[in-house]
Amino acid sequence: QLIIGNEVEGLNNTHFVRKPEENEVYRVEMQNVNDVSTKFVDWVEKDFLDLDKWNIKSVTFDNYEVKDGKMVPSAMQILDYADSEWKLIGSLLKEDEELDKEKLDGMKDAFDDLEIIDVEKKPAVLASSLRNGNEFVAANNVQELKNSAKSLFDKGFLTVEMVGKDGKPLAYQDGKPKLQVVSKKGEVVVGMKDGVEYVLRFGEAYRGSEDDENATGDSRYIYAYARVNPNLLDQPQLETVPAPFEKPKTEGRKPAEPAKGKEGAKGPEGEKGAKSAPPISPPGPPPNFTPPSPPPSSPPANLPAAVQDSTSSPQAPSSDSNASSATDEIAKMKADREAEIARIQASNAQKQREFNEKVAKAQNRVKELNENLADWYYVISNEVYEKIRLNRVDFVKAKEKESEEMPEEIKASHILISYQGASRADADIKRSKDAANSEAQRIHKSVTSESKDFAEMAKKHSDGPSGPKGGDLGKFKFEVMAKPFSEAAFALDVGAISEVVETDFGFHIIKRTE
C-alpha cells in the first residue's frame, strides 16, 4: 500500500509517496496516476462489521431516549434467532399477532450487507478509549474532553453518566464520573453465536457537500463497537459432584440386664444387682444327652445351637470373617465413590476449559474488531438504516387468517381496459398501456370510493365481450382464467372488488358475485 501525494514540481509523472504508518517520503515516477480513484467509496473496505448473518443469535432493539443528560429507558424488544425462526423474548404477542418474518429476514440480510459509504475521524481520546475496552474514559485534558463531547453531539451522540444497578452514578477511583456514549436514536445490539456482540448506535442524518467528490446523498452516522457477552455462548453443562463417601454407622449392642440378687427383686443385692456378676447364659442340655430319633414322616427336630453337629450342617461364618467381608465392601464403595468424583471433576474441568477458550477467542475477536472500528464515525445509507433500526410495530403484524378451502368455482364480473398490442385487443383500440392503466385506476376509484354501479360502469367502459352484460362472466373454475385473474378473483369475499389486476389482455377490475 502507498499513499500518493502531490506531483513533484518540475518533474513530470513524479509524485511524493510514503507507506502507511511510516514518515519517510519518497519521490517516485508513476504512470497513469489519474486512473486511480481518490473517492473514498471506491477503495475503502465497505463491509466494516465483517458480520455473518448465519451466525446471528439475537437482536435487541433499545429505543431509549435522552432527556436532561440522562437516559430514559424504554421497553427493550429482544428477538432470538435459531433454526431460521425468530422468537420474541420478554414481550408477549397477542392472539391475533405474529412476527413479520419477511421484515426480520430483511433486517438480517441488511446486517450482513451493511456497507459504509463514508467515514469521519473520531477524536483521539474516543479512539484510544475504545481500543482499551472503554467507551469513554476520564481525560486529564479538560479541553480534550470538551472537544470529544462536541464531536459526538454534532454527529447525533451524547455522553451520559454510567449508573450502577442501585441507580447511583459510577465513578473512577479518582472520583471522576464514568461516562458512556449514547445515541439520540437509540441502539441495536446484534448477538453472535461466538459470544461477540455488536453495538450499533445511530446518529443524525448526514449529507456530503455537493461539490465534494465523496458526496453520498441521504445517509446517517453510525457509532459501532464490539464487546464480549459470554451468555451468548452455549453454557457448560456441569454435573453435580457427589459428596465424599462416609462409612455407615453401626448400632451398638444393648447392655445386658444386671443379675438379680439371691433374695430376688426385693433383696439387697437384687435391688442394685451384683456389680461384677457376669451375664447369665440360657442353660444348655445335660451331659451325654441324645435327642430321640424323629419318626420317618416328621421333620428332624431342631437342635439347640450349642449341640448342632458341625458335620451335618454348614458352619456359620466366624465374626472375624464377617468383619473382613464388611470392611472389603466398605473399601470398595469408598473407591467407587472416589472414582466417580474424580471422573465428574475431570469432565467438568474439561467442559469449563473449553468454555473459557471460547470466551478468550471472543475477546480476541472483539479486540480485532475494535482496532478497526475505533478511529471512525461511519456513514451508512438511509435505506439500510430503515431496515435495521426497527420499532415493534415494524416487525409485529396482524396474524394472517387461516386460508379457507378454495371453492371449485366462483361467479364474478369484471371491467377490462385493454390497450393497443394487448392479447385479443380490438383493432380500434388505440390507447397505450400506460393510458389503459390510468383509465383502469380511475374506474376502480369510481366503483369503490365513489360507489358507482359496477354493472353500469362495465357496460359503459369494459372492452371485453362481457361488457354489454354488465361484465358478468358467469361461473368459472380457477384454471379457466389467466392465473393473475383467478388468484385475485378467488381471493375475494362475495361482493368485494379487487385492486386493478394486469394480465396479457389488459387491466381488470374484478367483482366476485357468488
N, C-alpha and C positions, 0 to 999 in steps of 0.2 A: 504494500500500500504506500502511496505517495500523496503528499499534499502539494498541489501545484499552485504556485504563486504567480505574481505578475511577470510579464515579459521583461527580460533584461534590456535596458535602454542601449540602443546601438547594436544589438546582436539579434539578428533575425532568428525566429524559431527557437530561442533560448529562454528558459524560464527558471525562476527561483523555485526550488523544490526542497522538501525535507520529509523525513519519515515521521509518522505519528509518534508522540511521546519522546521525540528527540529534538534537540535545539539546533543541531548543526544544519546549516542551509547550504545547498549546492546550486551551481548553475549547470543546467542540463539542456542540451539541444533536443528538441522534441518535434515530432511531426503530427499534423492533424489534431492539434490540441483542441481546437474549436469543435471537434466532433464529440468531445466528451462533455456530457451534460453536467451543469453545475446545479441543476434543480434538485432540491432535496429528495423529492418523492421518487426520483429516478434511480438513486443509488442507496438509499437507506434500507436497512433490514426492516421490512414492514411488519412482519409477524413478531412484534416485540414481546408478547407474553409467552410464545412458544408453548401453547396450551393445546392438549389433545382432547377433543370433545368426548372421546370414548372413555376417558379416564375421569370424567366428571362424576362426583358422588353426591354433591349437594349444592344448592344455590340459595343464598339468603338475601332477601331484599330488606334493607334497613333504611326506610324513608323518614329518618328523624328530621327535626327542624332545629335551627339555632336561633335563640332569642336572647337578647341582652347578654351575649357572650357565653351562654350556657346551652347545652344540648337538651332538647325536649324530646324524650324518646317517643316512638310510635310502635304499634304492634308489628313486630318483625314477621315476615312471611318466609317460611323455611320449606324448601322443596327438596326431597330426596329423589335420587335417580338411580335405578337399578333395573337390570334386565329390560332396558328400553322403555321402562314405565316410570311415570312421575307420580309422586305421592306428597300431599300437603301435610306438613307436620305442625302440630300445636294449634291448628285452626281448623275447625270442622266445616265441612261442606254441608250445605242444606240438602234436603232430599231431592230438590229439583235443580241442583247444581252439579257441575262436573268440571274437571280441569280441561283446558283447551290444549290438547296435546300438540296440535299443529303449531300453535303460537309458541309453546315451550320448546318444541324441537327446533323452531326457527331461531329462538334465543340461543340454544345450544350451538347451532351451526354458526351463529354470529360470533360467539366467543372464540370458536376455532378459526374463523376467518377475520378476526379483529385486526385490522391493519391501521397503522398510523399514516397520516398524510402530512404531518409537520411536527416539529418539536420546538420547545423554548428552554433555555438553560435555567436550572434552579440555582438559587443562592448556594454558596459553598457549604454553609452550615447545615442546610437541609440535606444536601447530598451526603456529607460526611456522617450525619446522624443516622441516615438510613443504612449506610454501609456498616455502621456499628450496631445495628439491630434496634435502633430507636427511631421514632418518627420526628421527634423534636427534642433537642437537648438544651440545657442551660448553657448559654454562651457568656463569656466574661465581657465581651464587647457589646454594650447596650445598643449601639448603632447597628451592629450586625443583626441583632435580634429584630430591630425595627424594620430593617431592610427586608428581612425574610418574611416578616408578618405582612408587609406591604405587597411583596411579590405574590404571596398566597392570596391576599384579598383581591388583587387585581385580576386573578385568574378564576375567582369564584370559590376560594377556600379560606378557612378561618382557623385560628388556634384557640383552643379552649383548655381549661384546666382538667386534668385527669382526676377522677374521683374513685375512691375505693368502694367495696361492697357496702360499707356503712354510710355511703353518701358524702363522706368527708374528702376534701381535696388531698391529693397525694403530693409529696414533696421529696426533693433530693436531701441528702444528709446535710448539705449546707443551708437548707431551709428554702431554697428556690423551688417554686412550684413546678410540677411535672406538667408538660403541655402535650397536646395531641392535635393532629391536623384533622379537621372535619370539612364537610362539603355543604354548600347551600342546597345541593340537590340530592343529598343522601348518598348511600353507597350500596354496592353489590359485592357480596363475598362468594367466591366460587371455590368450593372444596374439592380436592382431588383425592383419588384412591391412595396415592403415595404419601399422604399426610401434608402436602403443600396446599396452602390456602392463598388465593389471590384476593387482594382488597382493591376494588376499583371505585374511586370517588370521582364524581362528575362535577365539572366547574361551569363557568359561563360559556356562552356561545363565542366563537372566535371566527374572524374573517381576516385573511391576509389582505394587505393593501392591493388595490387594483393594479398598481404598476410593479408589484413585487412578483418576481418570477415564480416564487413559491406559493402564490395565492391559491387558496384551496376551496373557496366557496363556503357555504354554510357548514360549520363544523364546531367541535366543542372540546374544551380542555378535559384531560383525564389525568388524575394523580393515582399512580398504580404502585403497589409494592407487594411483596410476598412474605408470608410468615408460616411457621410450623403449627399445625393443630394435630397432636397425637390422637385425638378422638376420632379422626378420620380413618385411622388405620384399624385393621381387624385386631381387636384386643386379644392378648394371650389367654387361652382358656386353661387356667391353672387348677390342678387337682388339690383337694384338701389333704394336708399331711396328717396321718393318724397320730394319736398320742403314743408315746413310748409304752412298751409292754410292762405291765405290773403283775408281779407274782400274786396269784389268787390267795386270799386269806383263808386259813383253816380254822374251824371252830374248836375251841379247847374242850377237853373231856370234863364231864361233871364230876365234882369231888364225891367220893363215896360217903354214905351215911356213917356217922360215928357209931361205934359199938355201944350197946346198952349195958348198963351195969348189972350185977348179979341180982339185984333186987328189982329189976325192971325199970320202967319209966319213973317209978316213984322213989327208987333207991338213990342214995347219994351219988353213986357213980353213973347211974342211968340218967340223972338229970343233966350232967355235963358230958358224960361219955368218957371212956378211958383215953387219956391223951396220947398214949403210944400204942394202943391196940391196933393190930393190922386188920384190914377189911376181911370179913368172914366170907369164904367161898361156899357155894352150894355143895352139899355133901355128895361124894361120889359113890359108886356101887361098892358093896362089901367085897373083901378079897376073894379070889377064886370064883367069882360069880360068872355063871354061864347062862346066857339067856336061852329060854326054851325055843326049840325049832318051830317056825310058823307052819301052819297047815299048808298043803300044796296050793290051795286056791287063794290063800291070803297073801297080801304083800308082805315083804320082810319087815320085821319090827325095826323102828328107828333106834339106833344105838345111841347111848349118851356119847357126847363128843369125846369124853375122856377115854372111852374104851373102843372107839371105832378102829377096825382092823385096817392098818395102813396099806396092807397088800391087796385089799378088796375094793378100795375106793381111792380116787386121786388125792394126793396130799395137798392141802391148802398152801398157797404160797406164803413164804415167811414174811414177816414185817419188813425185813431188810430188802427183800425182793420188791415188795410193793413200793417202798420208799424210793428205790433206784428207778423203777419204772416211771413214777410220778415226776422225779427230777429230770429224767430224759425228756418227758413230754413237755414240761415247762421250758426246758432249754430249747427244744425245737420251736415252740410257739414264740419264744423271745427272738430266736434267729429269724423266723419267718417275718415277724413284725419289723425287725430292723432292716431286713432286705427290702420289704415293701416301702418303708420310709425312705431308704436310700434311692430306690427306683423313682419314686414320685418326686423327690427333691432334685434328682438329676434331670428328670423330664421337665419340671417347672423351670429349672435354671436354663435349660436349652431353649424353651419357649420364650422366656424373658430376654435371653441373649439375642434371639432372632428379632424380637420386637424392638429392642434397643438399637440394633443395627439398622432397622427400617427408619427409626427416628433420626439416627445420625445421618443416614442417606438423605432424608428430607431436609435436615439442617444444611447440608452441603448444597443441595439443590436451591434452597432459599437464598443462601449466600451468593450463589452464582447468579440467580435472577436479580437480586437487589443490586449487584455490581453493575448490571446493565440498566436497571430502572432508576438508580439513584440520582443521576445527573439531570434528568429531563422531566419537564411537563410535556406530556404527549397530546397530540391533537387527533381526534377521530371524527369521522363524518357524522352528521346529524342522523343520517339514515340508519347507521349502525347503532348509534346511541338509543334511538327509539325502539330498537329490537331487544336491547339488553337491560334497559332501565324500565322495569315494569311495575305497575301497581296491581293490587289484587284483581281489580275489575278487568285488567288486561288479559289475565290468564285463567279466570274462572268464568264459565259461561253457563247459560241455562241448559239443562240436560235435554238432549235430543229425545224426542218421543220415539218409543219403540215402533219400528215400521210395521204397519199392519200388512196382512197378506194382500198382495196386489190382485185386484179383480181380473178376471179373464178378459173382460171387455168393458168399455165405458161408452157413454154418449157425450159428444161435445160439439160445439160450434166454433168457428174461427173467422177472423178477418185477415186476409192475405194482402199484403202490399208488395207487389213484385217490382222488378226493375229490368232495364234493358240488359239482356245477356243472361238472365236467370233461367233456370231449367223450366221449360214449358211456358215461358212468358209469351203473352200475345205480342204480335208484331207491332201493334200500335202503342205499346208501352215504351216511352222514350226517357223516362226519368232515370237518373243514375242510382247507384247502390246507396250512396250517402243520402241522397234525397229521399229514397224509399225508407231508409232507417228513420230519418227525421219525421216523415209522414206517419210512420207506424207509432213513433213515440207520442206524436200529437194525438192520434186517435186513441191510444192507450190512456192518455190523460183524460180524454173526453168520456170514456166508458167507466173510468174508475173515480177520479176526483170530481168530475162534473156530472156523473151519474146519467150519462146519455144512454138511451136504449141500445143494447148490444146488437140485437137483430136489425134494427133500423140502420145503425152505422154500417153493418155488414152489407146490407142491400145497397147502400149508397157508395161505399168505398172499396169493398173487397174485390180483388182481381181474380179470385178463384171461381170455379164453376158453381160453388155452393152459395155464392153471393146473393143471387136472386131469392134463395130460400132462407135468407137471414143468417147465412153461414153454417146452417145445420149440416153436419157430416154424418148424422145417424150414429149407430153403434159400430165400433171397430175394435179389433184386437191390437195389442201392443206392436206386434211385428208388421202390421199393415202399413203404418205411417213411418215417415223418416224418424230415426232414433231420437234426435233432439226434440222433435214434436211430441213423440209418445212419452218421453221422460217427463216433459213439462205437464202434459195433459193428465197422465196417470197419477202425478203427484198432487194434483189439485183436489180440494174438497168440492163436493157438489155445490154449484152456484158461484164458485170462486173463479177469478180471472187471472191469467198468468201475466208475467212480465213479457216483454217483446222477445220472441224466440226466432232465431235465424236458422233457416235451412237452405238447401240449394234452390228452393222455389221462391225464396224471398223472406219477408219478415211477417211473423204471425202473432196475433193476439188471440189467445185461446180461452174459451169459457166451457167449463165442464157442466153439463146439464143433467146427467144421470150417473 
